[in-house]
């Protein structure tokens, strides 16, 4: 399946984890990797281009660091600008029906800190629900997220292992991910 990864990291070149993930995907066939902050340094998103790209791919992956229990601001703007009424949802908003979506996020916190009653009180999956619901509202198929924990203190070897796990996750079929 043709896959597009939309990476939204404000400082991708300085991110050990997200940079390792991007490097792991470099040789993937049928995968188009994009750096949203590099493409839109002025934040002037080309909505028509973005919508055409969404139509061209069967699976869309949003890769980003977990920022204050959400995505970085340019990705939020992308959602607001691109997923429009009449195109992505509402009357006539059927363009994303049948498309698969995956969230891939990194966090400095441990997995235990993202559990019910943990330091963050909620699981990462619970905190990602607003984005999940956005995809659902836009008639997309939301697949299980890929979450890499504790990346701030991970060794290069651990990040390489997580990058392989990430690549495996986004290559897996929807049936494998959902079960």
LOPA-591551 format. One record per residue: residue number from 1; residue in one letter; chain; z, y, x of N, C-alpha, C, O in turn. Coordinates in nm, 2 decimals. Layout:
<nodes>
- NUM,A,A,Z,Y,X,Z,Y,X,Z,Y,X,Z,Y,X
...
</nodes>
This chain:
<nodes>
- 1,X,A,0.00,-0.12,0.08,0.00,0.00,0.00,0.00,0.12,0.09,0.07,0.13,0.19
- 2,X,A,-0.08,0.22,0.05,-0.08,0.35,0.13,0.05,0.42,0.10,0.09,0.44,-0.01
- 3,X,A,0.11,0.46,0.21,0.24,0.53,0.21,0.23,0.66,0.28,0.17,0.68,0.38
- 4,X,A,0.30,0.76,0.21,0.31,0.89,0.27,0.46,0.92,0.29,0.54,0.90,0.20
- 5,X,A,0.50,0.95,0.42,0.63,0.99,0.45,0.64,1.14,0.46,0.57,1.20,0.54
- 6,X,A,0.72,1.20,0.38,0.74,1.35,0.38,0.88,1.37,0.45,0.98,1.35,0.39
- 7,X,A,0.87,1.41,0.57,1.00,1.43,0.65,1.04,1.58,0.63,0.96,1.67,0.66
- 8,X,A,1.16,1.60,0.60,1.21,1.73,0.58,1.34,1.75,0.66,1.45,1.75,0.61
- 9,X,A,1.31,1.78,0.79,1.43,1.80,0.88,1.40,1.94,0.95,1.30,1.95,1.01
- 10,X,A,1.49,2.03,0.93,1.46,2.17,0.99,1.45,2.17,1.14,1.38,2.26,1.19
- 11,X,A,1.50,2.07,1.21,1.49,2.07,1.36,1.46,1.92,1.40,1.53,1.86,1.47
- 12,X,A,1.34,1.87,1.36,1.31,1.74,1.38,1.31,1.70,1.53,1.35,1.60,1.58
- 13,X,A,1.26,1.80,1.62,1.26,1.77,1.76,1.40,1.76,1.82,1.41,1.70,1.93
- 14,X,A,1.50,1.81,1.76,1.63,1.80,1.81,1.71,1.69,1.74,1.83,1.66,1.78
- 15,X,A,1.66,1.62,1.65,1.73,1.52,1.58,1.70,1.38,1.64,1.59,1.33,1.65
- 16,X,A,1.80,1.32,1.70,1.79,1.19,1.76,1.75,1.09,1.66,1.66,1.01,1.68
- 17,X,A,1.82,1.08,1.55,1.79,0.98,1.45,1.66,1.00,1.38,1.58,0.90,1.38
- 18,X,A,1.63,1.11,1.32,1.51,1.13,1.24,1.39,1.12,1.34,1.28,1.08,1.30
- 19,X,A,1.40,1.17,1.46,1.29,1.16,1.56,1.27,1.01,1.59,1.15,0.97,1.60
- 20,X,A,1.37,0.93,1.61,1.35,0.79,1.63,1.29,0.72,1.52,1.20,0.63,1.54
- 21,X,A,1.32,0.76,1.40,1.26,0.70,1.28,1.11,0.74,1.27,1.02,0.65,1.25
- 22,X,A,1.08,0.86,1.30,0.94,0.91,1.30,0.86,0.83,1.41,0.75,0.79,1.39
- 23,X,A,0.92,0.81,1.53,0.85,0.74,1.64,0.82,0.60,1.60,0.72,0.54,1.63
- 24,X,A,0.91,0.54,1.53,0.90,0.40,1.49,0.78,0.38,1.39,0.72,0.28,1.39
- 25,X,A,0.75,0.48,1.32,0.64,0.48,1.22,0.51,0.51,1.27,0.41,0.50,1.21
- 26,X,A,0.51,0.56,1.40,0.38,0.61,1.46,0.26,0.52,1.45,0.15,0.56,1.43
- 27,X,A,0.29,0.39,1.47,0.18,0.29,1.48,0.15,0.22,1.34,0.06,0.14,1.34
- 28,X,A,0.22,0.26,1.24,0.20,0.20,1.11,0.06,0.23,1.05,0.02,0.34,1.05
- 29,X,A,0.00,0.12,1.00,-0.13,0.14,0.93,-0.10,0.18,0.79,0.01,0.15,0.73
- 30,X,A,-0.19,0.25,0.73,-0.18,0.30,0.59,-0.06,0.38,0.57,0.00,0.38,0.46
- 31,X,A,-0.02,0.46,0.67,0.10,0.54,0.66,0.07,0.68,0.72,0.02,0.69,0.83
- 32,X,A,0.09,0.78,0.64,0.07,0.92,0.68,0.21,0.99,0.69,0.28,1.00,0.59
- 33,X,A,0.24,1.03,0.81,0.37,1.09,0.83,0.35,1.24,0.84,0.26,1.29,0.91
- 34,X,A,0.43,1.32,0.76,0.42,1.46,0.76,0.56,1.53,0.79,0.66,1.48,0.75
- 35,X,A,0.56,1.63,0.86,0.68,1.71,0.89,0.67,1.84,0.81,0.60,1.93,0.84
- 36,X,A,0.74,1.84,0.70,0.73,1.95,0.60,0.77,2.09,0.67,0.70,2.19,0.64
- 37,X,A,0.87,2.09,0.75,0.91,2.22,0.81,0.80,2.27,0.91,0.79,2.39,0.93
- 38,X,A,0.73,2.18,0.97,0.62,2.22,1.06,0.50,2.27,0.99,0.44,2.37,1.02
- 39,X,A,0.47,2.20,0.87,0.36,2.24,0.79,0.38,2.37,0.72,0.28,2.45,0.70
- 40,X,A,0.50,2.40,0.68,0.53,2.52,0.60,0.64,2.60,0.66,0.75,2.62,0.60
- 41,X,A,0.62,2.66,0.78,0.73,2.74,0.85,0.76,2.86,0.77,0.87,2.92,0.78
- 42,X,A,0.66,2.91,0.69,0.68,3.03,0.61,0.73,2.99,0.46,0.75,3.08,0.38
- 43,X,A,0.75,2.86,0.44,0.79,2.81,0.31,0.69,2.84,0.20,0.73,2.82,0.08
- 44,X,A,0.57,2.87,0.23,0.47,2.90,0.13,0.40,2.76,0.10,0.29,2.73,0.17
- 45,X,A,0.45,2.68,0.01,0.40,2.55,-0.01,0.27,2.56,-0.09,0.25,2.62,-0.19
- 46,X,A,0.17,2.48,-0.04,0.04,2.47,-0.10,0.05,2.37,-0.21,0.03,2.25,-0.19
- 47,X,A,0.08,2.41,-0.33,0.11,2.32,-0.44,-0.01,2.23,-0.47,0.01,2.10,-0.49
- 48,X,A,-0.13,2.28,-0.48,-0.25,2.20,-0.51,-0.27,2.09,-0.41,-0.30,1.98,-0.44
- 49,X,A,-0.26,2.13,-0.28,-0.27,2.03,-0.17,-0.17,1.92,-0.19,-0.20,1.80,-0.17
- 50,X,A,-0.04,1.96,-0.21,0.06,1.86,-0.22,0.04,1.77,-0.34,0.06,1.65,-0.33
- 51,X,A,0.00,1.82,-0.45,-0.03,1.73,-0.57,-0.14,1.64,-0.54,-0.14,1.52,-0.58
- 52,X,A,-0.25,1.68,-0.47,-0.36,1.60,-0.43,-0.31,1.49,-0.34,-0.36,1.37,-0.35
- 53,X,A,-0.23,1.52,-0.25,-0.17,1.42,-0.16,-0.09,1.31,-0.23,-0.10,1.19,-0.21
- 54,X,A,-0.01,1.36,-0.33,0.07,1.26,-0.41,-0.02,1.17,-0.48,0.01,1.05,-0.50
- 55,X,A,-0.14,1.22,-0.53,-0.23,1.13,-0.60,-0.29,1.02,-0.51,-0.33,0.92,-0.56
- 56,X,A,-0.30,1.05,-0.38,-0.38,0.97,-0.29,-0.29,0.85,-0.24,-0.34,0.76,-0.18
- 57,X,A,-0.16,0.85,-0.26,-0.07,0.75,-0.21,0.00,0.68,-0.32,0.04,0.74,-0.42
- 58,X,A,0.03,0.55,-0.29,0.10,0.47,-0.39,0.25,0.47,-0.37,0.32,0.45,-0.47
- 59,X,A,0.29,0.50,-0.25,0.43,0.50,-0.22,0.46,0.63,-0.14,0.39,0.66,-0.04
- 60,X,A,0.56,0.70,-0.18,0.60,0.83,-0.12,0.75,0.81,-0.07,0.84,0.77,-0.15
- 61,X,A,0.77,0.84,0.05,0.91,0.83,0.11,0.95,0.97,0.15,0.87,1.05,0.22
- 62,X,A,1.07,1.01,0.11,1.13,1.14,0.15,1.23,1.11,0.25,1.33,1.05,0.22
- 63,X,A,1.20,1.15,0.38,1.30,1.13,0.49,1.36,1.26,0.52,1.30,1.36,0.54
- 64,X,A,1.50,1.26,0.52,1.57,1.38,0.54,1.72,1.35,0.59,1.77,1.25,0.55
- 65,X,A,1.78,1.45,0.65,1.92,1.44,0.68,2.00,1.48,0.55,1.95,1.57,0.48
- 66,X,A,2.11,1.41,0.53,2.19,1.44,0.41,2.26,1.58,0.44,2.35,1.58,0.53
- 67,X,A,2.23,1.68,0.36,2.28,1.81,0.38,2.37,1.84,0.26,2.32,1.85,0.15
- 68,X,A,2.50,1.86,0.28,2.59,1.90,0.18,2.56,1.82,0.05,2.55,1.87,-0.06
- 69,X,A,2.55,1.69,0.07,2.54,1.59,-0.05,2.40,1.61,-0.12,2.39,1.58,-0.24
- 70,X,A,2.30,1.66,-0.04,2.17,1.68,-0.10,2.07,1.68,0.01,2.09,1.63,0.12
- 71,X,A,1.95,1.73,-0.02,1.84,1.74,0.08,1.84,1.88,0.14,1.90,1.98,0.09
- 72,X,A,1.77,1.90,0.25,1.76,2.03,0.31,1.68,2.12,0.21,1.61,2.07,0.13
- 73,X,A,1.70,2.25,0.22,1.65,2.34,0.12,1.50,2.34,0.11,1.45,2.37,-0.01
- 74,X,A,1.42,2.32,0.21,1.27,2.32,0.19,1.23,2.20,0.11,1.13,2.22,0.03
- 75,X,A,1.29,2.09,0.12,1.26,1.98,0.03,1.29,2.01,-0.11,1.21,1.97,-0.20
- 76,X,A,1.41,2.07,-0.14,1.44,2.11,-0.27,1.34,2.21,-0.33,1.30,2.20,-0.44
- 77,X,A,1.29,2.30,-0.25,1.18,2.39,-0.29,1.06,2.32,-0.32,0.99,2.35,-0.41
- 78,X,A,1.03,2.22,-0.23,0.91,2.14,-0.25,0.91,2.07,-0.39,0.82,2.07,-0.47
- 79,X,A,1.03,2.01,-0.42,1.04,1.95,-0.56,1.02,2.05,-0.67,0.94,2.03,-0.76
- 80,X,A,1.08,2.17,-0.65,1.07,2.27,-0.76,0.92,2.32,-0.77,0.88,2.35,-0.88
- 81,X,A,0.85,2.34,-0.66,0.72,2.40,-0.66,0.61,2.29,-0.70,0.52,2.33,-0.78
- 82,X,A,0.63,2.17,-0.65,0.52,2.07,-0.66,0.53,1.99,-0.79,0.43,1.96,-0.86
- 83,X,A,0.65,1.95,-0.83,0.67,1.87,-0.95,0.68,1.95,-1.07,0.79,1.97,-1.13
- 84,X,A,0.56,2.00,-1.12,0.56,2.10,-1.22,0.54,2.04,-1.36,0.49,1.93,-1.38
- 85,X,A,0.59,2.12,-1.46,0.58,2.08,-1.60,0.43,2.07,-1.63,0.35,2.16,-1.59
- 86,X,A,0.39,1.97,-1.70,0.25,1.95,-1.74,0.17,1.87,-1.63,0.06,1.83,-1.66
- 87,X,A,0.23,1.86,-1.51,0.16,1.78,-1.41,0.25,1.66,-1.38,0.20,1.55,-1.38
- 88,X,A,0.37,1.68,-1.35,0.46,1.57,-1.31,0.55,1.52,-1.42,0.60,1.41,-1.42
- 89,X,A,0.57,1.60,-1.52,0.65,1.57,-1.64,0.61,1.65,-1.76,0.54,1.75,-1.74
- 90,X,A,0.66,1.62,-1.87,0.63,1.69,-1.99,0.49,1.65,-2.04,0.43,1.55,-1.99
- 91,X,A,0.44,1.72,-2.15,0.31,1.68,-2.20,0.20,1.69,-2.09,0.19,1.80,-2.03
- 92,X,A,0.13,1.59,-2.07,0.03,1.58,-1.97,0.08,1.55,-1.83,0.00,1.54,-1.73
- 93,X,A,0.21,1.54,-1.82,0.27,1.52,-1.69,0.28,1.37,-1.65,0.39,1.32,-1.63
- 94,X,A,0.17,1.30,-1.64,0.17,1.16,-1.61,0.11,1.13,-1.47,0.09,1.01,-1.45
- 95,X,A,0.09,1.22,-1.39,0.02,1.20,-1.26,0.10,1.11,-1.17,0.04,1.05,-1.08
- 96,X,A,0.23,1.10,-1.18,0.31,1.02,-1.09,0.35,0.88,-1.14,0.42,0.81,-1.08
- 97,X,A,0.30,0.85,-1.26,0.33,0.72,-1.32,0.28,0.61,-1.23,0.16,0.61,-1.19
- 98,X,A,0.36,0.52,-1.21,0.32,0.40,-1.12,0.34,0.43,-0.97,0.32,0.33,-0.89
- 99,X,A,0.37,0.55,-0.93,0.39,0.58,-0.79,0.54,0.53,-0.76,0.63,0.54,-0.84
- 100,X,A,0.55,0.48,-0.63,0.68,0.43,-0.59,0.74,0.54,-0.50,0.67,0.60,-0.41
- 101,X,A,0.87,0.56,-0.51,0.94,0.66,-0.43,1.06,0.60,-0.37,1.14,0.52,-0.43
- 102,X,A,1.08,0.64,-0.24,1.20,0.59,-0.16,1.26,0.71,-0.10,1.19,0.80,-0.04
- 103,X,A,1.39,0.72,-0.10,1.47,0.82,-0.03,1.52,0.76,0.10,1.57,0.65,0.10
- 104,X,A,1.50,0.82,0.21,1.55,0.77,0.34,1.63,0.89,0.40,1.57,0.99,0.44
- 105,X,A,1.76,0.86,0.41,1.84,0.97,0.46,1.93,0.93,0.57,1.97,0.81,0.58
- 106,X,A,1.97,1.02,0.65,2.07,1.00,0.76,2.19,1.08,0.74,2.19,1.19,0.69
- 107,X,A,2.31,1.03,0.78,2.43,1.10,0.77,2.52,1.07,0.89,2.51,0.96,0.95
- 108,X,A,2.59,1.17,0.93,2.69,1.15,1.04,2.81,1.08,1.00,2.88,1.02,1.09
- 109,X,A,2.84,1.07,0.87,2.96,1.00,0.82,2.94,0.85,0.83,2.83,0.80,0.83
- 110,X,A,3.05,0.78,0.83,3.05,0.63,0.83,3.02,0.58,0.68,3.03,0.66,0.59
- 111,X,A,2.98,0.46,0.68,2.96,0.40,0.55,3.09,0.40,0.46,3.08,0.41,0.34
- 112,X,A,3.20,0.37,0.53,3.33,0.37,0.46,3.36,0.51,0.40,3.43,0.52,0.30
- 113,X,A,3.31,0.61,0.46,3.34,0.75,0.41,3.26,0.78,0.28,3.29,0.87,0.21
- 114,X,A,3.15,0.70,0.26,3.07,0.71,0.15,3.09,0.59,0.05,3.00,0.51,0.03
- 115,X,A,3.21,0.58,0.01,3.24,0.48,-0.09,3.34,0.54,-0.19,3.40,0.64,-0.17
- 116,X,A,3.35,0.48,-0.30,3.44,0.53,-0.41,3.58,0.54,-0.35,3.63,0.44,-0.30
- 117,X,A,3.63,0.66,-0.35,3.77,0.68,-0.30,3.77,0.71,-0.15,3.88,0.74,-0.10
- 118,X,A,3.66,0.71,-0.09,3.65,0.74,0.06,3.66,0.89,0.08,3.68,0.97,-0.01
- 119,X,A,3.64,0.93,0.20,3.65,1.07,0.24,3.56,1.16,0.15,3.59,1.27,0.12
- 120,X,A,3.44,1.11,0.11,3.35,1.19,0.03,3.36,1.16,-0.12,3.28,1.21,-0.20
- 121,X,A,3.45,1.07,-0.15,3.49,1.03,-0.29,3.38,0.95,-0.36,3.41,0.87,-0.45
- 122,X,A,3.26,0.96,-0.33,3.15,0.89,-0.40,3.06,0.82,-0.29,3.06,0.85,-0.17
- 123,X,A,2.98,0.72,-0.35,2.89,0.65,-0.26,2.77,0.74,-0.24,2.74,0.84,-0.31
- 124,X,A,2.69,0.72,-0.13,2.57,0.80,-0.10,2.48,0.78,-0.22,2.41,0.88,-0.26
- 125,X,A,2.46,0.66,-0.27,2.37,0.64,-0.39,2.41,0.73,-0.51,2.32,0.78,-0.57
- 126,X,A,2.54,0.74,-0.53,2.58,0.83,-0.64,2.55,0.97,-0.61,2.51,1.05,-0.70
- 127,X,A,2.56,1.01,-0.49,2.54,1.15,-0.45,2.39,1.18,-0.45,2.35,1.30,-0.47
- 128,X,A,2.30,1.08,-0.44,2.16,1.10,-0.44,2.10,1.10,-0.59,1.98,1.11,-0.60
- 129,X,A,2.19,1.08,-0.68,2.14,1.06,-0.82,2.05,1.18,-0.88,1.96,1.15,-0.95
- 130,X,A,2.08,1.30,-0.84,2.00,1.41,-0.89,1.85,1.39,-0.85,1.76,1.42,-0.93
- 131,X,A,1.83,1.35,-0.73,1.69,1.33,-0.68,1.63,1.21,-0.75,1.52,1.21,-0.79
- 132,X,A,1.71,1.10,-0.76,1.67,0.98,-0.84,1.63,1.02,-0.98,1.52,0.98,-1.02
- 133,X,A,1.71,1.10,-1.05,1.67,1.14,-1.18,1.55,1.23,-1.19,1.47,1.22,-1.28
- 134,X,A,1.53,1.31,-1.09,1.40,1.39,-1.08,1.28,1.30,-1.08,1.19,1.32,-1.15
- 135,X,A,1.29,1.19,-0.99,1.18,1.10,-0.98,1.16,1.03,-1.12,1.05,1.01,-1.16
- 136,X,A,1.27,0.98,-1.18,1.26,0.92,-1.31,1.20,1.01,-1.41,1.11,0.96,-1.49
- 137,X,A,1.24,1.13,-1.41,1.19,1.23,-1.51,1.04,1.25,-1.49,0.97,1.29,-1.59
- 138,X,A,0.99,1.23,-1.37,0.85,1.25,-1.33,0.77,1.12,-1.35,0.66,1.11,-1.29
- 139,X,A,0.83,1.02,-1.41,0.76,0.90,-1.44,0.74,0.81,-1.32,0.66,0.72,-1.32
- 140,X,A,0.80,0.84,-1.20,0.79,0.76,-1.08,0.88,0.64,-1.09,0.97,0.63,-1.17
- 141,X,A,0.85,0.55,-1.00,0.94,0.43,-0.99,1.03,0.45,-0.87,0.98,0.45,-0.75
- 142,X,A,1.16,0.47,-0.89,1.26,0.49,-0.79,1.30,0.36,-0.73,1.36,0.28,-0.80
- 143,X,A,1.28,0.34,-0.60,1.32,0.22,-0.53,1.45,0.25,-0.45,1.48,0.36,-0.43
- 144,X,A,1.52,0.14,-0.41,1.65,0.16,-0.34,1.63,0.25,-0.22,1.53,0.23,-0.14
- 145,X,A,1.72,0.33,-0.20,1.72,0.43,-0.08,1.75,0.35,0.05,1.82,0.25,0.05
- 146,X,A,1.71,0.41,0.16,1.75,0.37,0.29,1.84,0.47,0.34,1.81,0.59,0.35
- 147,X,A,1.96,0.43,0.38,2.06,0.52,0.43,2.11,0.47,0.56,2.16,0.36,0.58
- 148,X,A,2.10,0.56,0.66,2.15,0.53,0.80,2.28,0.61,0.81,2.28,0.73,0.81
- 149,X,A,2.39,0.54,0.83,2.52,0.60,0.85,2.56,0.62,1.00,2.51,0.55,1.08
- 150,X,A,2.65,0.72,1.02,2.71,0.73,1.15,2.61,0.76,1.26,2.63,0.72,1.38
- 151,X,A,2.50,0.83,1.23,2.40,0.86,1.33,2.44,0.95,1.44,2.38,0.95,1.55
- 152,X,A,2.54,1.04,1.41,2.58,1.14,1.51,2.64,1.07,1.64,2.62,1.13,1.75
- 153,X,A,2.70,0.96,1.62,2.76,0.89,1.74,2.69,0.76,1.78,2.74,0.69,1.87
- 154,X,A,2.58,0.73,1.71,2.50,0.61,1.75,2.44,0.62,1.88,2.40,0.73,1.93
- 155,X,A,2.43,0.51,1.95,2.37,0.50,2.08,2.22,0.50,2.06,2.17,0.48,1.95
- 156,X,A,2.14,0.52,2.16,1.99,0.52,2.15,1.95,0.38,2.10,1.86,0.36,2.02
- 157,X,A,2.02,0.27,2.15,1.99,0.14,2.11,2.02,0.12,1.96,1.94,0.05,1.89
- 158,X,A,2.13,0.17,1.91,2.16,0.16,1.77,2.06,0.23,1.69,2.02,0.19,1.58
- 159,X,A,2.02,0.35,1.73,1.92,0.43,1.66,1.78,0.35,1.65,1.71,0.35,1.55
- 160,X,A,1.75,0.29,1.77,1.62,0.21,1.77,1.63,0.10,1.67,1.53,0.06,1.60
- 161,X,A,1.74,0.03,1.66,1.76,-0.08,1.57,1.76,-0.03,1.42,1.69,-0.09,1.34
- 162,X,A,1.82,0.09,1.40,1.81,0.15,1.26,1.67,0.19,1.23,1.62,0.18,1.11
- 163,X,A,1.59,0.24,1.33,1.45,0.28,1.31,1.37,0.16,1.27,1.28,0.17,1.18
- 164,X,A,1.39,0.04,1.33,1.32,-0.08,1.29,1.36,-0.12,1.15,1.27,-0.16,1.07
- 165,X,A,1.49,-0.11,1.12,1.53,-0.14,0.98,1.47,-0.05,0.88,1.43,-0.09,0.77
- 166,X,A,1.46,0.08,0.92,1.39,0.18,0.83,1.24,0.14,0.80,1.20,0.14,0.69
- 167,X,A,1.17,0.11,0.91,1.03,0.07,0.90,1.02,-0.05,0.81,0.93,-0.06,0.73
- 168,X,A,1.10,-0.15,0.83,1.10,-0.27,0.75,1.12,-0.24,0.60,1.06,-0.29,0.51
- 169,X,A,1.22,-0.15,0.58,1.25,-0.11,0.44,1.13,-0.04,0.37,1.10,-0.08,0.26
- 170,X,A,1.07,0.05,0.43,0.96,0.12,0.36,0.83,0.04,0.35,0.74,0.07,0.28
- 171,X,A,0.82,-0.07,0.44,0.71,-0.16,0.43,0.73,-0.27,0.32,0.64,-0.33,0.27
- 172,X,A,0.86,-0.30,0.29,0.89,-0.40,0.19,0.83,-0.38,0.05,0.82,-0.26,0.01
- 173,X,A,0.80,-0.48,-0.01,0.74,-0.47,-0.15,0.85,-0.42,-0.24,0.97,-0.44,-0.21
- 174,X,A,0.81,-0.37,-0.36,0.91,-0.32,-0.45,1.00,-0.44,-0.50,1.12,-0.42,-0.53
- 175,X,A,0.94,-0.56,-0.52,1.01,-0.67,-0.56,1.12,-0.71,-0.46,1.24,-0.74,-0.50
- 176,X,A,1.09,-0.70,-0.33,1.19,-0.74,-0.23,1.30,-0.63,-0.23,1.42,-0.66,-0.23
- 177,X,A,1.27,-0.50,-0.24,1.37,-0.40,-0.24,1.46,-0.40,-0.36,1.58,-0.37,-0.36
- 178,X,A,1.40,-0.43,-0.48,1.48,-0.43,-0.60,1.57,-0.55,-0.62,1.65,-0.55,-0.72
- 179,X,A,1.55,-0.65,-0.54,1.64,-0.77,-0.56,1.72,-0.80,-0.44,1.79,-0.90,-0.44
</nodes>
